[in-house]
Amino acid sequence: MTRQLSSERQPRKSSPPGRTRGGPDGGAEAPGSVTPHPANTLNELSGEEWLYFTKSVWSTAYPSELGHELRRAHGANKPPRLMARLIEFFTRTGELVLDPFAGVGGTLLGAAIARGPRRALGFEIEPRWVRIFEAVLAEARSEREGRGPLLADLGPADPGGPRSFDPSGIELRTGDALELLPTLPAKSVDFVATDPPYNVQLRQTMAGGPLAARFANRRTDYAMVTDDPADLANSPDYPTYLDRMEEVFVELARVLRPDRYAVVIVRDAYQGGRYVFTAADLAARAARAGLVPKGDLIWYQAGTRLRPYGYPRAFVPNIAHQHILVLRREVGGRSEVGRREVGRSDRSRRDGAAPA
């Protein structure tokens, strides 16, 4: 476990190491420049880097690193380089990132390898995933005589050169997000990056059994199921899952600083014989809670294992993409009173009472 995080804002650097601000004339910077625009207060990226980020379809190819062999036990673990890319766009050096569904810590590791490290706080309900994160962190810290790993330059797959590792500002706490979020001060977080449970957890139907001995696409060693009733994946049904996610969004809107962003990584689902647009449903719930949908980045996972759903009788998709929903806590948006009403209404439904 790392040191306690301060809620105080850390000093901002005017630009990443090795960069000078402004264009050739010392003023505005055109797209394609290698220096940040003087008016850019969101991040430390150049115009070229900014434009590259805004493409609506992403395809990634990252090597196994930063304890991937341990982290892969969690079937929805996220590449730290992917999370670093998000963090670098939506924050500046020293700012605070929050992940209320941290899993094995991909977001926290992303903050540690960001160019200009960020502080990061994560919540995770399952102690097993916390232990894996702590093991990964200890292993990484031991590399290069205590300096941590130096991640290789991947060229176009992760532009910007090698990445160093600074975990001094990251912390993972064990507990239920809906219990821990209210302990954070209002307007204390600069960016939220999270990968919540995608839906109600269903029984596996295409993995295991006698066919697993012959066919690789019938095998899996992934696990995400817990026995904790507070785990959103253990919600009794999909409407309840959406209600509980809306409660989370209400809290995220409360802790985010005005005009700052949250990204939610989620996969759609195929359940009960129909396609479920989970990302769209969550975007609508986020909007009700005061987080304005600003975009949907499609993350294409080229290495997704294809399984014979529906074969040979009916079409059932192999979902090989995830949505990265971009949300913003905008000044002048939904009032604090309105967000409290959403939370009160959802708690009433969950407790079996009719909303007032």
N, C-alpha and C positions, 0 to 999 in steps of 0.2 A: 504494500500500500504506500502511496506517495503522500507528501505533506498536504495539510489542509489548504484549500483554495480560498483566497481572499475574494470577497465580493467587490472590492475596489477595482476600478479600472486601472490597467497598467499603462505606462506611457506608450504612446504610439510612435513608431518610427516613420519618418517622412517617406521613406522608400526602402525597398529591400537592399541588402548589401550589394555593392558593385554597380548600383544604378545612380544616375543623376536625373533630377527632375526637369520637366519641360521639354519643349521641342528645340530645333536648331536655333530658333531665335529667342530661346529662354521663356517662351510663352506656351500657347496651346500646342498640343501634341496630336498629330494626325494618326489614324489607324496605320499600323505597320511600324510605328516607332518602337524603340526598345525601352523607352522611359515612360513612367506613369504620367497621366495628365495632371496638371496642377489642381484641377477641380475634383479629382477623384478622391473622395473620402470613404469609399466603400472598401477598397482593397489596395494592393500594391502592385497591380498588374499593368503592363503596357497596353496600348490600344490593340496591338496584334494578339496578345494573350487574351484580352477581354473578348474580342470577336471570336476567337477559336473556341472559347468556352460556351458561347451562346448557340452553337449548333444543336438542333433539337434531337439528334440521334447520336448516341455514343456507342462505340465498340471498344472494348478493352482487352488487352493481352498482357497480363502482369506475371512475373515469375513467382514461384513459391518462396516466400521470404517472411521475415518477422514472425517466426513461430507458426507458419502455416500448417505444419503437420499436426500441431496441437489444436490450433483454432478450427481446423476443418471438421472436428467432431461436431461443431454446431453447423447445421446444414445451411443456415442463412448468414454465415460470417461474411463480412464485406472486406474487400481489399483495402488496406490502409492507404495505398496510393490513390485510389478512387476518392476516399474520404478526404485525403489531403487536398486533392484538386478542388473539391467543393469548399473546403475550409479556406483555401487561398483566395477563392473568388469572393466569398461573402464576409471575410474578416480581414483585419490587419494584425500585424505582429503584436502578441501580448493580449489580444482580446479573448473573451471567454466563450467557449463552445459547450453546449449542453447536449447530451444524448440520454433521454429517459429510458430507452430500451437498448442498453449498451451491449448485451450479449457477451462475446469474448473480446470486446474492446477495439474493434476496427476503427471507430471514430476517434478514440483516445490515441491510438497509435498513429492515426493520420495527423492529429494535432502535433504529435511529437516529431514527425518527419516533415511537417510543413516548412516551407522556406521562410524563415522567421517563425519560430515555434509559437504556438498558441497555448493558452491554458485550456483545459478541458475537464469537464465533470460528467461522469456517467452514473446511471442507476441501473441495477440489474437484479431481478427478483430471484434468479436461480443461482444458488451458491456454487454449483459445479462450474458455471461459466466464469464466475469471478475467480475461482481457483486457477482455471486455465489462463485467464488473462494475467494473473500474478506470476504464474510460471513463465509465460512468454516474456513478461517485462523483466524478470530476473535474468533470464537467459540473454536477452538483448543487452542489458546493462553490463554483462560480463565480457562482451566482445571488445576487441581492440583495447585491452588493458583498462577496461572501465569507461571508455569513451563511447561505447555503443556502436552499432553497425553503421557502415557507410553504404547506402543503397546506390547501385550502379545507375549511370545515365542510360535511359532506354530510348533516347532519340524521340521520334514522333509519338511513341506509345506513352511517354511521360516527359514532355519537353521541359527544359530548364536546367539540365545538368544533374549531377549526383545529389542525393539527399542525405543529410546527416540526421542524427537522432538525439533529441533532447526531451526526456520525459519528466523534467523537473516540475512541470506545471499541470500534470494530469492526475486524476483521482477517480477511482471506481468505488461506489458505495453499494452495499447489498440491501435491497428492499424493493417494495412495491412503488412504482412510479407515482401512482395516485395518492400515496401517503407521503412520499418524499418531496414531490413538487411543491406542495403548500408551504414547506419549510424554507423555500428560497425567497429572497426579497423580490418585490415587484421591480420590473425594469432593470434587472441585474445581469441579463444574459445578452450577448451580442449576436449569437447565432445558434440555431438548433439544427442538428443533423441527426436523424434517427431512422431506424429500420424496425418498425413495430411488428408484432405478429400480424401476418397478412390476413388472417381470417380465423374462423373457428377451426380448431385442429380436428382433422378427420382420420379415420382408420386407414392405414396404408393398404392399398389394393393391388399395386403393380410392382411391389418389391417383396423379396423373400419367397418362401415356398420351394417346391421341387424344381421349378424352372430356373431358379437363381443359379443352380449349379451349371446350367448350360448357356445361359444368356446373360451377358454383362449388364444389359439394360433392365434386368430384373433384380439387380443388387443395389444395396445402399448401406452405408455405415453412418449415415447422418442421423442425428437425433435433435429434436427441439422440444419434445413433449416434457412438461413438468406435471407434478401432482397438485400444484398450488392452485386453489380455486380463484385466487386473485390474478392469476395469469390470464391475460386477455384471450389467449388461445383456448382457454377452458370455459369461455362464455357459453351459456346454454344454447344460444342460437345467434344467427347473424345480426338481427336487429339489436340484440343486447350488446354484441361486440361493437357495433357502430355507436351506440349510446355511450359506452365506456370510452371509446376513442374520442368522442366529442368532449367528454369531461377532461381528457388529457389536453385536447386543443385549447380549451378554456384556460387551463393553467399555463400552457405555453404562451398564449397571448398575454397573459398577466406578467410573466417573467421576462418576456422579450422587451428590449428597448424599442422605443418608437422608430418606425421605418426600417427595422431590421428584419431579417429573413429566417425562415425555417424551411428545411427540405425534408421530405418524408419519402423514403424508398419503400415501394410496395409492389407486389405482384397481383395481377388479377387472378381469378380462380374459375375452375369448372366444377360445379357442385350440383347434385340433384338433377343431372341431365341438362344443365343450362350454363352458359357463360355468365360469370358474375363480374361486373365492372367495378371491382373493389376500389381502384384508384379514383374513379369518378365519384363513388359514394363518399370516400374519405375527403375528397376535395370539397364536396358540398357541406359536409359536417364541419370542416375547418372554416369555411366561409361563415357559417352560422356562429362560430365561436369568435369571429373577429380577425381571422387570418385570411387575407385576400389571395386567391389563386392567381399566380403571375406567370406560370408556365409549367410544361410537362416535358421533361427530358426523358427520352426513351433510351434505356441502357440495354443494348443487345448483348446477350451472353452467348458468344459463339460456341463455347464448349459445353452447352447444356446437353445432358444425356437424353436421347430420344427414347421414349417408351411406347409400346404398342397399344395406347389407349384406343378403344373402339375397333381396332383391327380384328377381323376383316369386314365388319358390318356397318360401322357408322363413323363419321368424322368427329374426332375429338382432338383439339389442338394440343401440341406440345408447346407450352408457353415458354418461349426462350428470351423473353424481355421483361424488364422491370420498369416501373415508372419512378422517376425522381420528381415528385411534386414540389414546385417552388411556391412558397407562401410568404406573404409579407404582413407584418403588423403595422398598418399604415396609420399615421396621425389623422384624426378626424374620422376614423372608422367607427365600428360599433362601440358603444359606450361601455364603461366598466359595469354599469348596472345591468345592461343587456346580457353581458357575458355571465354575470352572477345568476341571472334568471335561467340561462341555459343549464348551468351547473346544478341549480336547485331543482329544476324540472327533471333532469336525468337521475339525480339521486332519489327523487320521489318514485320514478318508474322502477328503479333498481330495488327499492325497498318495498315495492308493492302498493304504494299509495298513489292516489291521483294527484297530479300537480295542482297547486293552488290556482 
